[in-house]
Amino acid sequence: MTATVLEKEKDTDIEKIERTDPNAPLNGEVLPQEAKAEKGQAPEEAATPRVMAASPAAQPARLQHFLRQAPTITAEQTCRETISVFKMHPECECVIVVGEQGAPIGLMMRNRFFLKLGHRFSADLYDDKPISKLMDASPLLVDYDFAPQQLIDSALSRHESVLYDCVIVTSNGRLAGILTVSDMLKLSRLLQQEAVDSQMRTIRSAEQRVTEIEQAVSSVRESTSQGESLSVEMVDLTLSGKNELDKVMKAFDAIAANSQLQENRMNELQAEAGSISKVSLLIKELAEQSNLLALNASIEAARAGEHGRGFAVVAGEVMKLAGQTKQFANEITTLTRTIVQAISQTTELAHAGRSETSASEAHVNEAVEAFNRLFRAAADNRNSAKQIGSLSEQAHLQSVHVADEMKKLQQSYF
C-alpha cells in the first residue's frame, strides 16, 4: 500500500472517529471556531495572546496577560486522533494532555509530533498507539500566579531539546492556558522595559534627591559664609569689648589709687585738725591766765588809788582782750571739732568708695575673663565655620558631579 493510500485511509478513519465519538479529543472552547472553518468562515483568533483590560505599563506584567488557549486531549486518545486535532487547529503549536480531573499531565508539540510520524513506518507503528507514548510527560508547569521573571528563568534553564516547548499554566490544578516562546519573549521584553522604567524612576528619584542635597549644601554654604562673617564680626566686637574693659580696668585702678590717696590725705587732715584743736586749747588757757593777771592788776590798781588809775585802764583792756581771745579760741575749737567730724565722715566715705571700687574691680575682672572666653569661643567658631565652609564646598562639588553622572546615566537609556 502506497503512502498516498495510507494517508487517505488515515483521513477516513479520523472522520469515522469524529462522527461516532461524541467525546472527540477537542477543546470545547474552540470547537465552534472549527465549525466556522468547515463552513468556509474565518475562525476567530483564539490562540493569540489575551491581554487583560489593565495595561501592562500601568501595572506589573502578569502571566494572564499573555495566556493562549490550546486544545486538550486525554492520554488514551490515539496518535490518529491527535493528528485530527492538529488539523482542526493549524495555528496551535501544541496540544495538552489532561487527566480525568482536567489536570494537565503531558505536552505534545506539533513539530516534534509530526517529525516523529514523518518516518517511513511511523504511521503503522504509532497511529493506533495512545498519545501517552509520544507526549512529554514532564513538561514545565507553572501556577497562574507564578512570577514572570522566575518563569522565564525556569524556561531558559530547560534542556535544549525542550527549550522551545510551550509552558503550561495552571490554576487550582486545572489548565489555564499556555505560553509559547514568542509569548515569553514578549513577556521578557515587557519585564526588561519595566526594569528600565524602574531604573529610570530610581535615577530620577536619585537625581531629585541629589538636586535637593545640592540645594541644601548651597544653603549650608550660604549660611556658613554668613556665619563666618558673623564670627569675624563677633571676634572684632569681642576684642573691642575686651579693650574697653581693659580701659575700664585701668580706670578702676586709678580710682582705687585716688581713693586710697584721698583716704590718706583725709587722715592727715584729721591729724592736722587735731593739732589745731590743741593750739586752740592752749590759746584758751593763755587767755584765761591773761584774764586772771588783768584781774589781779585791777585789784592792785584799785589799791594804789589815784596813782594806779592808768594801770587800771590798761588792766581792763587786757581783760577785754583776754575775754575776746577766749571766745575766739572756743569758736576755733568748735569749728575744728566740726571739721574733724566732717573729715572723719569723708574718710569713711572714701574708705567705703575704695571698698566698692575693689568689689567693682573684681566684677570687671570676671567680665574680662568672660570676654576672654568669648573671644576664644568666637575664634574657635570662626575656625569651625571655615572648616564647615570648606567641607560644604567639597560636598557641593561632589553633588554637582553626582548630578552630572545621573544625567549621563539617564541619557544613556535613550
Buried (B, 14 or more C-beta within 10 A) or exposed (E): EEEEEEEEEBBEBBEEBBEEEEEBBBBEEBEEBBEEBEEEEEBEEBBEBBEEEEEBEEEBBBBBBBBBBBBBBBBEBBBBBBBBBBEBBEEBBBBBBBEEEEEBBBBBBBEBBEEBBEEEEBBEBBBEEBBBEBBBEEBBBBBBEBBBBEBBEBBEEBEEEBEBBBBBBBBEEEBBBBBBBEBBEBBBEBBEEBEEEEEBEEBEEBBEBBBEBBEBBBEBBEBBBEBBEBBBEBBEBBBEBBEEBEEBBEEBEEBBEBBBEBBEBBBEBBEBBEEBBEEBBEBBEBBBEBBEBBBEBBEEBEEEEEEBEEBBEEBBEBBEBBBEBBEBBBEBBEBBBEBBEBBBEBBEBBBEBBEEBEEBBEEBEEBBEBBEEBBEBBBEBBEBBBEBBEBBBEBBEBBBEBBEBBEEBBEEEE
